[in-house]
């Protein structure tokens, strides 16, 4: 099943342009990769923040403990 791009027209006056199978596959892969990248960035930020918080707690413990 390899559909080409096609246009669907409705009586109400709206037109929809549907992507071809190849374009759809590329677009879905792009957003999938973008989602995985975003998760990795958020995870690394949380990891760095956790390390920073631990360091602050150690410093506070030495000065105020």
C-alpha positions as a LaTeX table, in Angstrom:
\begin{tabular}{lrrr}
\hline
Residue & $x$ (\AA) & $y$ (\AA) & $z$ (\AA) \\
\hline
Unk1 & 0.00 & 0.00 & 0.00 \\
Unk2 & 1.85 & 3.06 & $-1.24$ \\
Unk3 & $-0.57$ & 5.97 & $-1.47$ \\
Unk4 & 0.48 & 9.23 & $-3.04$ \\
Unk5 & $-0.45$ & 12.63 & $-1.67$ \\
Unk6 & $-4.07$ & 13.44 & $-2.38$ \\
Unk7 & $-6.57$ & 16.19 & $-1.75$ \\
Unk8 & $-9.98$ & 15.54 & $-0.25$ \\
Unk9 & $-12.67$ & 18.14 & $-0.85$ \\
Unk10 & $-15.85$ & 18.47 & 1.19 \\
Unk11 & $-19.16$ & 20.12 & 0.36 \\
Unk12 & $-18.79$ & 22.57 & 3.27 \\
Unk13 & $-15.84$ & 24.12 & 1.45 \\
Unk14 & $-12.98$ & 22.67 & 3.48 \\
Unk15 & $-10.15$ & 20.87 & 1.72 \\
Unk16 & $-7.74$ & 18.40 & 3.31 \\
Unk17 & $-4.36$ & 17.58 & 1.80 \\
Unk18 & $-3.23$ & 14.13 & 2.92 \\
Unk19 & 0.48 & 13.14 & 2.83 \\
Unk20 & 1.83 & 10.24 & 0.86 \\
Unk21 & 2.85 & 7.09 & 2.74 \\
Unk22 & 6.52 & 8.02 & 2.41 \\
Unk23 & 5.97 & 11.55 & 3.76 \\
Unk24 & 3.85 & 10.20 & 6.58 \\
Unk25 & 6.51 & 7.68 & 7.57 \\
Unk26 & 9.27 & 10.33 & 7.57 \\
Unk27 & 7.12 & 12.74 & 9.60 \\
Unk28 & 6.23 & 10.11 & 12.19 \\
Unk29 & 9.90 & 9.09 & 12.55 \\
Unk30 & 10.92 & 12.75 & 12.98 \\
Unk31 & 8.44 & 13.30 & 15.83 \\
Unk32 & 9.39 & 9.99 & 17.42 \\
Unk33 & 13.08 & 10.97 & 17.39 \\
Unk34 & 12.22 & 14.43 & 18.69 \\
Unk35 & 10.24 & 12.91 & 21.55 \\
Unk36 & 13.11 & 10.60 & 22.53 \\
Unk37 & 15.59 & 13.49 & 22.39 \\
Unk38 & 13.33 & 15.62 & 24.58 \\
Unk39 & 13.08 & 12.82 & 27.16 \\
Unk40 & 16.87 & 12.47 & 27.24 \\
Unk41 & 17.37 & 16.23 & 27.72 \\
Unk42 & 14.82 & 16.38 & 30.53 \\
Unk43 & 16.41 & 13.36 & 32.22 \\
Unk44 & 19.91 & 14.88 & 32.07 \\
Unk45 & 18.61 & 18.17 & 33.49 \\
Unk46 & 16.98 & 16.33 & 36.40 \\
Unk47 & 20.15 & 14.35 & 36.98 \\
Unk48 & 22.30 & 17.51 & 37.05 \\
Unk49 & 19.84 & 19.25 & 39.36 \\
Unk50 & 19.87 & 16.25 & 41.72 \\
Unk51 & 23.66 & 16.38 & 41.90 \\
Unk52 & 23.57 & 20.13 & 42.53 \\
Unk53 & 20.99 & 19.69 & 45.31 \\
Unk54 & 23.13 & 17.02 & 46.98 \\
Unk55 & 26.15 & 19.31 & 46.85 \\
Unk56 & 24.16 & 22.16 & 48.44 \\
Unk57 & 22.93 & 19.85 & 51.22 \\
Unk58 & 26.50 & 18.73 & 51.95 \\
Unk59 & 27.71 & 22.32 & 52.11 \\
Unk60 & 24.79 & 23.38 & 54.31 \\
Unk61 & 25.41 & 20.42 & 56.59 \\
Unk62 & 29.05 & 21.41 & 57.14 \\
Unk63 & 28.32 & 25.08 & 57.85 \\
Unk64 & 25.02 & 24.87 & 59.72 \\
Unk65 & 25.08 & 21.32 & 61.06 \\
\hline
\end{tabular}
